[in-house]
Amino acid sequence: MESQPNNPLHGVKLATIVEKLHAYYGWDGLADMIDINCFKSNPSVKSSLKFLRRTPWARDKVERLFLKTFINK
């Protein structure tokens, strides 16, 4: 496995990212910040993960929000 010392998301699971953002913002807050249906229409961690794993542009937005919220304070 390749080391990624400059990648703050290295080793952080997508599930952890979604769970922490949900705990911090709630589904309504996430839907306001990132305009995607998995946060608006009947949201759950499981359905969000399924969508984000198939949708690179949405995953990128979620990862950037996570970095802005928890890493780059």
ABEGO torsion letter per residue (X at the ends): XBBBAABAABGBBAAAAAAAAAAAAEAAAAAAABBBAAAABGBBAAAAAAAAAABAAAAAAAAAAAAAAAAAX
